[in-house]
Amino acid sequence: MNKRNNILTIIYHFIFAVSTSVVTALVASWPLLFVFVLVQKTNKTVNLSIGQVMSNYNQLMWYLIWPFKRKLRMSNLPTSSMAAGHFADVKKLFVLAIIAFLCCLIILFWCQRRNKKFLRLNKVWALLFLLLPVAILPFALTNFDNFFITFHHLFFAGSNTWLFDPVTDPIINVLTEGFFASCFAIAGIVYELYFADKLLQK
């Protein structure tokens, strides 16, 4: 029974760390995009104001995170059928991450109210999870473009719908490599902080 609890605890914390990092990156993507558009002036590449770009991004993100939103439509930026297919795949991952995050939160609050101890993560596992991204970090830092491509091959195997054409899907002119890299960086930092906190707990 105790061994089973340990395995469940390990799985729980990994899922909580990953889902928390994804949700945090999603929330942070709004101010990040605003800053990147402001600095890089990418709104000019799509002939929109900064406010219009952010409004279209709101429509995109609402589609991606709200499970009952079935169709993507941005007011000023067209979407090809190929891009729509990719966004539909991304939506599944984001909704799954959000649901996992909420479930983990509920479990955490339930355990805290009942003073349950079985959610305490072994420090060895906390250290292993903390060091896990270290193998990926040099690759991501030195060549983010290849890292981004590899990431898409892993999570969207057998599909090339993520290769957007700027002519048919101008949203890609706004969602730049720097923007995506920043989102990944925030997700990575949150993941590391999660397990660092577990490692430092007494």
C-alpha positions in Angstrom: 0.0 0.0 0.0 2.8 2.4 0.9 4.7 1.6 -2.3 1.6 2.2 -4.3 1.1 5.6 -2.5 4.7 6.5 -3.4 4.2 5.8 -7.1 1.0 7.8 -7.1 2.7 10.6 -5.3 5.5 10.7 -7.9 3.0 10.7 -10.8 0.9 13.3 -9.1 3.8 15.7 -8.6 5.1 15.3 -12.2 1.7 16.0 -13.6 1.2 18.9 -11.3 4.6 20.4 -12.2 4.0 20.0 -16.0 0.5 21.3 -15.9 1.4 24.2 -13.7 4.2 25.2 -16.0 1.9 25.0 -19.0 -0.9 27.1 -17.4 1.5 29.7 -16.2 3.0 30.0 -19.6 -0.5 30.4 -21.1 -1.3 33.2 -18.7 2.1 34.9 -19.2 1.7 34.7 -23.0 -0.6 37.8 -23.0 1.9 40.3 -21.6 4.7 38.6 -23.4 3.0 39.0 -26.8 2.2 42.6 -26.0 5.9 43.3 -25.3 7.1 41.5 -28.4 4.7 43.2 -30.6 5.6 46.6 -29.1 9.3 46.0 -29.4 9.4 44.1 -32.7 6.5 46.1 -34.3 5.2 42.8 -35.8 1.7 44.4 -35.9 2.9 46.3 -39.0 3.7 43.0 -40.8 0.0 42.2 -40.6 -1.2 45.8 -41.1 -3.0 45.9 -37.7 -2.8 48.1 -34.6 -1.3 46.6 -31.4 -4.8 46.6 -30.0 -6.2 44.6 -32.9 -3.4 42.1 -32.7 -4.1 41.5 -29.0 -7.8 41.3 -29.7 -7.2 38.6 -32.3 -4.9 36.8 -29.9 -7.6 36.8 -27.3 -9.9 35.1 -29.8 -7.3 32.5 -30.6 -6.5 31.8 -26.9 -10.2 31.6 -26.0 -10.6 28.9 -28.6 -7.5 27.1 -27.4 -8.4 27.0 -23.7 -12.2 26.8 -23.6 -13.3 23.2 -24.3 -16.8 24.2 -25.5 -15.5 26.6 -28.2 -15.7 24.5 -31.4 -14.6 26.9 -34.1 -11.6 29.2 -34.4 -12.3 32.6 -35.9 -10.1 35.7 -35.6 -11.6 39.0 -36.7 -8.7 40.3 -38.8 -6.5 37.3 -39.4 -7.6 34.4 -41.7 -6.9 30.8 -40.8 -6.2 28.1 -43.4 -7.7 24.6 -43.0 -4.2 23.3 -42.2 -3.6 25.8 -39.5 -7.0 25.2 -38.1 -6.2 21.5 -37.9 -3.0 22.3 -35.9 -4.8 24.6 -33.6 -7.3 21.9 -32.9 -4.5 19.5 -31.9 -3.0 22.2 -29.7 -6.4 22.8 -28.1 -6.6 19.2 -27.0 -3.2 19.5 -25.2 -4.0 22.8 -23.6 -7.4 21.7 -22.3 -5.8 18.4 -21.0 -3.2 20.5 -19.2 -5.8 22.8 -17.7 -8.0 19.9 -16.5 -4.9 18.1 -15.0 -3.9 21.3 -13.2 -7.4 21.8 -11.7 -7.6 18.2 -10.6 -4.2 18.4 -9.0 -5.3 21.6 -7.2 -8.4 19.9 -5.9 -6.4 16.9 -4.6 -4.0 19.3 -2.9 -6.7 21.3 -1.1 -8.4 18.0 -0.1 -5.2 16.7 1.4 -4.4 19.9 3.2 -7.8 20.0 4.8 -7.4 16.5 6.1 -3.7 16.9 6.9 -2.7 14.0 4.7 1.0 13.4 4.4 1.1 11.1 1.4 1.6 13.9 -1.0 5.1 14.6 0.4 7.6 13.9 -2.4 10.8 12.0 -1.7 13.8 14.3 -2.1 15.6 11.9 -4.4 12.7 12.0 -6.9 12.5 15.8 -6.5 16.2 16.1 -7.4 15.8 13.7 -10.4 12.8 15.7 -11.8 14.7 18.9 -11.1 17.7 17.7 -13.2 15.6 16.2 -15.9 15.5 19.3 -18.1 19.3 19.8 -17.8 19.8 17.3 -20.7 17.5 19.4 -22.9 18.6 22.9 -21.9 21.8 23.1 -23.9 20.0 22.0 -27.1 17.2 24.5 -26.5 19.6 27.4 -25.7 22.0 26.9 -28.6 19.4 26.2 -31.3 15.9 27.0 -30.4 14.6 26.6 -33.9 15.7 22.9 -34.0 14.4 22.4 -30.5 11.0 23.8 -31.6 10.9 21.5 -34.6 11.8 18.5 -32.5 9.2 19.4 -30.0 6.5 19.5 -32.7 7.6 16.2 -34.2 7.3 14.6 -30.7 3.9 16.0 -29.9 2.3 16.2 -33.3 3.8 13.0 -34.9 2.7 12.3 -38.4 1.5 15.8 -39.0 3.0 18.8 -40.7 0.1 21.2 -40.1 2.3 23.3 -37.8 4.3 24.5 -40.7 2.4 27.8 -41.3 2.5 29.8 -44.5 2.6 33.5 -43.6 0.5 34.3 -46.6 -2.4 32.1 -45.7 -1.9 32.3 -41.9 -0.5 35.8 -41.1 -0.8 35.0 -37.3 2.6 33.4 -37.6 4.1 36.8 -38.4 3.1 37.9 -34.9 3.8 34.7 -33.0 7.6 35.0 -33.5 10.4 32.6 -32.5 11.4 34.9 -29.7 7.8 34.9 -28.3 7.6 31.1 -28.3 11.1 30.9 -26.8 10.0 33.2 -23.9 6.9 31.1 -23.3 9.0 27.9 -23.2 11.5 29.6 -20.8 8.7 30.6 -18.4 7.3 27.1 -18.4 10.8 25.7 -17.8 11.4 28.1 -14.9 8.1 27.3 -13.2 8.8 23.5 -13.6 12.2 23.9 -12.0 10.9 26.1 -9.2 8.2 23.5 -8.4 10.7 20.7 -7.8 13.2 23.1 -6.1 10.5 23.9 -3.6 9.9 20.2 -3.0 13.6 19.6 -2.6 14.0 22.4 0.0 10.9 21.4 2.1 11.7 20.1 5.5 
